[in-house]
């Protein structure tokens, strides 16, 4: 397969493809079940046509006819939802978001968020299951979604890989923007530290903007982040 069109993450039961859009350089992620064709889109940030092309490309990763089942939004900020209404209308996909951001998304985009996710909830998309991690501070209802699956071609008893779709709550080099508010920073830092770093030994982190990273790479910097306050 041409490396320019290969999935970014080829897992035993799913593939993950990504697209970067707009002057804000938003990352859009598509998860496709290899067995059932069920698809999850994470952050319909902009350019519905380009995202529809991504969905069609991802359909080739499945052994069964593919269908976009769910569009999940990591948080309510405008740059992550500009194509949400159009794609919801064209695909019929159900919508998911953090419980405390859902109403704001519904109001701004004139959509209905059927899956209002709380910390610890499971988002089921066909045969795929992702865990919801509530990360408070960037917005009240910001969430990360965690997918665990073995790498493709690995033995059945191989350790599962962990992918964290972190939105704008966690990037290489620190947590997300908290507007200079010390209490919001403390909340977000504590959530990222306890709900991601303490919960997972290692994981690949796929943020809402910029390059991926890993928990292992970022873990030594946690004391520095706390000390600097952003």
C-alpha positions in Angstrom: 0.0 0.0 0.0 1.2 3.5 -0.8 2.5 5.0 2.4 0.7 8.3 1.6 -2.7 6.5 1.8 -1.9 3.8 4.5 -3.7 4.1 7.8 -1.8 5.9 10.5 -2.5 3.0 12.9 -3.2 -0.5 11.6 -4.6 -2.6 14.5 -6.0 -6.1 14.7 -9.6 -5.1 14.6 -9.6 -1.5 13.4 -7.7 1.1 11.4 -7.2 4.7 12.2 -6.8 7.4 9.6 -6.3 11.1 10.1 -6.6 14.4 8.2 -5.4 17.9 9.1 -7.7 20.7 8.0 -8.0 24.5 8.0 -5.7 27.3 9.1 -6.2 26.0 12.6 -4.6 22.7 11.6 -7.2 20.6 13.3 -6.7 16.9 13.3 -9.7 14.7 12.3 -9.6 11.0 13.0 -11.5 8.1 11.5 -11.7 4.7 13.2 -13.0 1.9 11.0 -13.8 -1.7 12.2 -12.2 -4.2 9.8 -14.9 -6.8 10.4 -18.1 -4.8 10.4 -17.3 -1.6 8.6 -18.6 0.5 11.5 -16.9 3.9 11.5 -16.3 6.6 14.1 -15.3 10.1 13.2 -13.6 12.2 15.9 -14.0 16.0 15.6 -15.7 17.1 12.4 -13.5 20.2 12.4 -14.0 21.7 8.9 -14.4 20.9 5.2 -17.1 18.3 5.0 -16.1 17.3 1.5 -12.5 16.5 2.5 -13.8 14.5 5.5 -16.3 12.6 3.2 -13.2 11.6 1.1 -11.5 10.3 4.2 -14.6 8.3 5.1 -14.6 6.7 1.7 -10.9 6.0 1.9 -11.4 4.3 5.3 -14.2 2.2 3.8 -11.5 0.3 2.0 -10.1 -0.9 5.3 -13.2 -3.0 6.0 -14.2 -6.5 4.9 -17.9 -5.5 5.1 -19.7 -2.4 3.7 -18.7 0.6 5.7 -21.0 3.2 7.3 -20.2 6.2 9.5 -22.1 5.3 12.7 -21.0 8.0 15.1 -19.4 11.4 15.1 -17.7 12.2 18.4 -16.7 15.8 19.4 -14.0 16.1 22.0 -15.1 19.5 23.1 -17.4 22.4 22.2 -14.9 24.9 20.6 -15.9 26.3 17.2 -12.9 25.0 15.3 -13.8 21.4 16.1 -17.4 21.5 15.0 -17.5 23.5 11.7 -18.5 20.4 9.6 -20.5 18.7 12.2 -24.0 19.8 11.1 -23.3 19.1 7.4 -21.9 15.6 8.1 -24.6 14.7 10.5 -27.1 15.6 7.8 -25.4 13.8 4.9 -24.5 10.6 6.8 -27.2 10.2 9.4 -24.5 9.4 12.0 -25.4 9.7 15.6 -23.5 12.3 17.6 -21.5 12.0 20.8 -19.9 14.5 23.1 -19.0 15.1 26.7 -22.1 15.6 28.9 -21.1 19.0 30.0 -20.4 20.3 26.5 -23.3 18.7 24.7 -25.9 21.5 25.1 -23.5 24.1 23.9 -22.7 22.0 20.8 -26.4 21.5 20.1 -27.1 25.2 20.4 -24.2 26.4 18.2 -24.6 23.8 15.5 -28.4 23.1 15.5 -27.8 19.3 16.1 -28.9 16.7 18.6 -26.2 15.0 20.6 -27.6 11.6 21.4 -24.7 10.2 23.3 -23.8 12.4 26.3 -20.7 10.9 27.7 -19.6 11.0 31.3 -16.2 9.8 32.8 -16.0 6.1 32.6 -18.7 5.6 30.0 -18.1 3.3 27.0 -18.9 4.5 23.5 -19.8 1.5 21.4 -19.5 1.8 17.6 -20.5 -1.5 16.0 -18.0 -4.0 17.5 -15.6 -1.3 18.6 -15.6 0.1 22.2 -13.9 3.3 23.3 -13.6 4.5 26.9 -14.5 8.0 27.8 -12.2 10.1 29.9 -13.5 13.4 31.2 -10.7 16.0 31.3 -12.0 19.1 33.0 -10.4 22.5 32.4 -10.1 23.3 28.7 -13.8 23.3 28.6 -16.2 21.9 31.2 -17.1 18.8 29.1 -13.8 18.1 27.3 -13.3 14.4 26.8 -10.6 12.0 25.5 -11.6 8.7 23.9 -9.4 5.6 24.5 -9.2 2.7 22.1 -7.4 -0.5 23.0 -6.5 -3.1 20.4 -3.6 -5.3 19.4 -1.3 -4.2 16.5 -2.2 -5.9 13.3 -0.4 -9.2 12.7 0.4 -9.7 16.4 -0.4 -12.9 18.3 -3.8 -13.3 19.9 -2.2 -13.0 23.4 -0.1 -9.9 22.5 -0.5 -6.8 24.7 -3.1 -4.4 23.5 -2.0 -1.1 22.1 -3.6 2.0 23.6 -4.6 5.1 21.5 -5.8 8.2 23.3 -7.7 10.8 21.2 -7.1 13.7 23.5 -8.7 16.7 21.8 -7.3 19.9 23.1 -6.8 18.7 26.6 -3.3 17.2 26.2 -0.6 17.9 23.6 3.1 17.1 23.3 4.7 19.4 25.9 1.7 20.0 28.2 -2.0 20.2 28.9 -4.4 22.4 26.9 -5.2 26.1 27.2 -6.9 27.0 30.4 -7.1 30.8 29.9 -4.5 31.6 32.5 -7.0 30.4 35.2 -5.0 28.7 38.0 -7.9 26.6 39.2 -8.8 25.4 35.7 -5.1 24.5 35.1 -4.9 22.6 38.4 -8.1 20.7 37.5 -6.9 19.8 34.0 -3.4 18.9 35.2 -4.9 16.7 37.9 -7.3 15.0 35.5 -4.6 14.3 32.8 -2.2 13.1 35.5 -4.6 10.8 37.3 -6.9 9.7 34.5 -4.4 9.2 31.7 -0.8 8.9 33.2 -1.8 6.9 36.2 -4.4 4.8 34.3 -2.2 3.7 31.4 1.4 2.6 31.5 1.9 3.8 28.0 -0.2 5.0 25.1 0.0 6.8 21.8 -1.7 10.2 22.2 -3.4 11.7 19.2 -4.2 15.3 19.9 -6.6 17.8 18.3 -3.8 19.8 16.8 -0.2 18.9 16.0 1.9 15.8 16.1 1.2 12.6 18.1 3.2 11.8 21.2 3.2 9.0 23.9 2.6 9.0 27.6 6.1 7.5 28.0 7.7 10.5 26.2 5.8 13.0 28.2 5.8 11.4 31.7 9.2 12.9 32.8 7.9 16.4 32.2 4.9 16.3 34.5 6.7 18.0 37.4 7.8 20.8 35.0 4.2 21.3 33.8 2.9 21.6 37.3 5.6 24.1 38.3 5.1 26.4 35.4 1.3 26.4 35.7 0.4 25.9 32.0 
